[in-house]
Amino acid sequence: MTKLRLPRTATVSAAAAVLSLSLALTACSRPADPGDEPASALSHIHGLGLRDGILYVATHEGIRSPGAGGAPVLVGDRRDDFMGFTVARDGTFLASGHPAAGGDGPSDLGLIASTDSGRSWTERSLGGEVDFHSLGTAGGTVYGYDSTNGRLRVTRDQKTWEDRASLRALDIAVSPTVPDTVLATTETGVARSTDGGRTFAPGAGQVLAYVSWGAADALYGVSPDGELFRSGDGGAAWNRIGPVPGGAPQALTAVDARRLLVATGDGVYESRDAGRSFVRRMEVTSGADGH
């Protein structure tokens, strides 16, 4: 498997980045506690997506979307802690995480889905068994990173899952054109699999917190200290674009080759020029743990 090359422009604060990613891996395993933040605060963001041009933000307390003046508005009536979240190519929302406090459901949501932009949800599988912290789709295949057990799981029918590689990761990304190619962010760099997540080469090269594939030749990553990178060759080499606004990242989604969504310490930002400039779409209040 191809080793990742670390360009000279990406060598700043490597030790600090590794420590930051290690802390993020630990923080993301913490169970949801709605008492951490005021109900009105938009914080603890775990995923971003667009459907029909509308921004959706998966948070510690439900899915939010911009209302008047960009203020976050709850979508539907569920205030679950949506840890994993992605919008599939057909517009279906896929999510995982923990139910809101006081609910009578299982402690882990498994895989749930919404076909009406998050207003209602149905359980697809693994309810009470799995909390996926990252989800990715390609070619009808769904990949989920089971954070509790440190394992990648894969399904084609969203009901029956196959266990694949064990690894310690924060985020995953699946190639939009080669569904068997999967990347995972780890404390030692980006780990690559070319066999559908059955095996991974050791993480190496650029240390990134989140990765997202906008197009075959447009793979984006953001480092723990908020530097945005782009790869045109599937992660073999990374080119630094520059810092994202607001500091430490919480989530990254590449909508296409040029349109990016990134959540950081003070906002959800959008770029339409491949990360050269950003506009803040929603304000964020950082939690006590900086997340």
N, C-alpha and C positions, 0 to 999 in steps of 0.2 A: 504494500500500500504506500501511496505517496506521502512523504513526510512534509509537514507544513514548514514553509520558510518564513523566518521572522525578518522583515525589512528593517533597515537601520532606523527609520522614522518611528518605529513602534517599540523602541527599547526603553523608553522613559518609565521609571517607577515600576518595573516589573515585579519586584518583591511586594510592593504595596498593593499592586493589582491582584496578586495571588492571595494575599491576606484578605483583601476586600471580598473576593469571590468566595473564599472559604467561609467568611462570616455570613455571606448571603445564602450559601447552601444551608447553613445551620438555621438562620432566621426563618427560611421558608418552610422549615419542618415544624414551626411552632403552631399549635392549634389556634383557631380563630377565637378571639375574645372581643365581642362587640363593645365592651366597656373601654377598649383601648382608645377610641376616638369618638368625638361628638358625632351624632347621627348625620349632621350636615356636612361633615368634612369628607372630601374626596381623598382617600389615602389607601395605602396597601393595594396598589394596582398590580394585577397579575396577567392582564391580557388586553389587547387592543384589536379592533377590527372595523371594517366598513361594510355596509350593505346599503345599496341604493344611494350611495353618497353620504350616508349618515354614519357618524362616528359612534362606536359602542366601546365602553370601557368596563372591563371586568374587575371588580373591586372586592374588598373585604366585606362589603355589605351590599351585594347585588350588582346588577348591570346598570350602568349610568350612561346617559347620552346628553349632549349639550341642549339646554333650553334657552330661554330668553337671556341674552347677554352672555351666553356661554356657561351659565350656571348648570351644575350637574343635576339631572333629573332621573329619578329611579324609573327603570323600564319594567313594567309588570309589577307584581307585588312580592316577589321573592327577594329576601335580603341575605341569601346564602353567601358564604365566602367562596367565590369562584376562583379557585387556585389555578386551574388549567382552563384555557379558553382559545377557541379558534373559529374562524368563519370559513366553512368549506366552499369549494368553487361554486356549488349550486345554491349558496346562500344560507345553508343550514348552519345554525350555531351549535357547536359541540363544546361541552364544558364538564368540569369536575370540581371537587373541593369538599366543603363541609356545609351542613345545613345551618341556618341561622339558629341562634340560641333560643331554647324553648320549643323547638320543633320536635315532633314525635317520630321523625324519620330516622334512618340509620346514620351513624356518625360519619360515614364516608358516602359521597354521592355516586361513586362509580362513574359511568359515562351517561350523561344526560344530553338531550337534544331539543332544539327549538326550531320550528319552521316558520314562526311568526315574529322574528327579530327579538326574541327574548321575552315576549309577553307571557308565554306559557311554555312549560317544559315537560318532557316525558323521559322516564328512565329507559335507557337502552340495555344496560348490563352492568354487573359488578356492584350494584348498590349494597352498601354496608361492608364492602370488601376492599375497595381501592380508592385512593385519592391521587388522581393524576395531577402532577404539578406542571406538566407541559404536554401539549397535544399538537400533532401535525398530520396533515393529510396530503395524499398524492395518488392519483390514478385509482380512486376508490378505496385505498388502503388507509387505515387510521393507525397512527403510532401514538402511544401514550407512555410517558415516563412515570412509573409507579414509584413515588418518592419514599413511601414507607418501607418498601422492600428493596429499593435501589435497583430496579429492573425495568428494562424496556419491554413493553407488551404491544402486540400487533393484532389487528382484526380487519377482516374484509366485509363482514356482515354486521358489525357493531354489536354482536351478541357473543360470539365465540372468540376467545382470545388465545394467542400463542405466546408463551413466555420466551423471551430472547435474552440478549446479553445482560449481565449484571454490571452496573457501573454507578459511580457517584457523579451526578450531573445536575446542572441548574436548568438548562434549556436544550431543546432539540430543534432541528430543522430538517425538512425532507426535500430532496431535489424535486422541482416541479416537472422535470422531464425524465428523470431516472429514479423511479420510486424506491429502488433498493439502496439508493445512496442516502445515508442519514448522518448528520453531524450532531455532536453533543458538546456542550461547553463544560469543561472540567477545570480543576485547579491548576493543571499543568499545561493547559492549552486546549485546542479544539480536537476532539477525537472523531475519527471517520470510520464509517462502516460502508462497505459496498455490497453486502449480502443481506440487506434488509434488517440490519440490527442484530444479526446472530453473533457477530464478532465485531470488535472495534480495535483499531490501532490505538496505541497509547496517545493520550492528549499531548500535543506538542505545538511549538510555535507561538503565535499570538494568543495571549490570554484574553478571552472575551466572556462577558456575562450572558449576553443574549445574541442569538443569530436568527436571521430570517431571509428566506430566498424569494426575491421579487420576480426573478426571471432566471433562465438557465445561466446567463452571464452576469447576473446582478445579485450576488449574495452579500448581505450586509451583516455587520456585527458591531456591537458596542461594548467597550471595555468597562470593567468595574468602576473606573474613574471618569467615565463619560466621554471617551474618545470614539468617534465613529469611523469604521473601516468598511471598505468594499473590496470584494474579490470577484474577478471576472473568470476565474478558472476553478470554481467550486471549492475554494478554500486552500489551494496549494500555496498561494501568496496573497498577502493583504496589503492594500494601499490605504494610508491614513487620509481621511477627508478633513477632519477637524473635530472640535468639541461640540457636543450637543448642549443646548441650553439647559440650565437648571442642575447640572452636576450629575450625581450618581443615578444610573438608570434603574427603572423598575420593569419595563417591558419594551419590546421592539417588534414592529410588524412592517415588513416591506409589502406594500399593496401591489406594486409592479416595479419595473426597473428604475423609476424615478420618484415614485410617491412613497413616502415613509411616514410612519407614526411612531413616536417614541414618548414614553412616560418617564419623567425624571423627578427630582426632588420638589420642584415647584410648579410643574405643569405637564399637560399632555400637548405635545407639539406635532405639527405636520410640516413636511417638506415636499415640494413638488418639483424640486430640481436636484434630486439625488443627494440630498443632505447638505447642499451648499448654504441654504438658508432655511429658517424655520419660522412658523407662525404659531403662537400659543392658542390652542383651541379650548382648553379647560384648565382651571387653576387646581393645583394639588397642595394639600397640607400634609407634610411628612409626619409619619408616626413617631412614637417615642424611640423606636429602634432604627429610625432613618429610612424606613421602608414605607 
